[in-house]
Structures are given as structure tokens and as C-alpha cells.
Amino acid sequence: MISIITPVYNGEKFIESCIQVVIDQNCLEVEHIIVDGGSSDKTVDIIKDKANQYPHIRWISEKDRGQSDAINKGIAIAQGQIVGVLNVDDFYEINVLNRICEIFQTLPEPSLIVGNCKVCNQKGKLIYINKPSRLRTIDLLLERRVNEDGIIDASFPVNPSAYFYHKSLHQQIGLYKVEDHYVMDVDFLLKAVRSSHVKGRAVSFHKR
């Protein structure tokens, strides 16, 4: 099973489409764990309504200490052997999750899969495609730079929607740092590539 974790706080503008993205994957081996930080808008109402219709949706709503804390809560209750993080305003291309489940059947544990990520503007227009190819620690440290157009030109994955990994990886590297609210994925990846089998194969879609 694959566990997709979505942290959210006051995300009524995006949460329904995010939930629908996972539904549209038509993946029988998925659970969608939504961790709400105590939203004051209609986010929880939307989650409740969808969860009543789709049994693969699991959710909690309570105060937290930020995005990293929310993701850690999702990991703690995840039942899947594979973990993915889908932020509330991001998307997957069709059939990504079925492909991930299939690929992981042949991978040693723990493994990390990193894919291409299409980065779009708010109108859905493609800006560029992030294509991580060199995923050693030294590559990640040296290749993350910004080109003259202000676009990241690097091997470093720009968004967690582009990677999936065995949940057991956290037993080796720990959870996301709660004190990190913006670069927790950077810290995670730098640790993950040193402790897992790394593959670059899947494709995901990220909308900015």
C-alpha cells in the first residue's frame, strides 16, 4: 500500500481538487492521509464530505507546530509501506500511483524514487520541467543553483510530489525536523540519499 500525506491549514481553495487528484489515480492500493492543522475556514467540512464518500481517505484535525509536524503525524498513522507527500496545491499526472506501486515491488528496502516535476504558474502554463538526474549527496549540494532566468537549474528535486520512498527509511534517518518549516524536504533528501537505494523513474506534476 502507498500512503499519500497531505498537510493543510486553511486550504479550502485547493483541498477538494487535491483530494480529487488522488481519487482520479484509480489506485486500489492507496490511502490518502490528510492532516489539518485546525483550519478556521471550510477545509474540514470539505474533507469530512469527501471522507464520507471515499473510504481510502483518513484525516485528523488538530493544532500542530507547522508543516513538518503535520507530515510526521501522517507518517505515524500511515499503514502503507510506501510514502508520498502531496501538498494541497500540487497534482499528480494520471496513473502515477499505480506505476509507483508496481516499481516498488522490485526495489530493495529502503528505496527512494525521484521523478521529473513539471512546474507551472498559477494559470497552469508550464514554466519548466525539473529533471533530477544526479542524486548523490555531492550532486545535491553542488548542483542546486539558479540560472539567469531565476529558474532552479539543478539535480535537486524542487517539490516532494516528485518523490516516493519506503516508510522504513525513517527508522534510519528519523522524521522531518519540526523546527524546519520551509527546508524540511532539503534536510530529508540529503539524509535519504545516503541511506537508501535511489532511483529516478517516476513522473509527477506540480502546479505553483
Secondary structure, DSSP 8 states (H G I E B T S, - for coil): -EEEEEEESS-TTTHHHHHHHHHTT--TTEEEEEEE---SSSHHHHHHHHHHH-TTEEEEE---SSHHHHHHHHHHH---SEEEE--TT-B--TTHHHHHHHHHTTS-SSEEEEEEEEEE-TTS-EEEEE-----SHHHHHHH--B-TTS-B-SSS-S-GGGEEEETTHHHHH-S--TT-SSSHHHHHHHHHHHHSEEEEEEEEEEE-
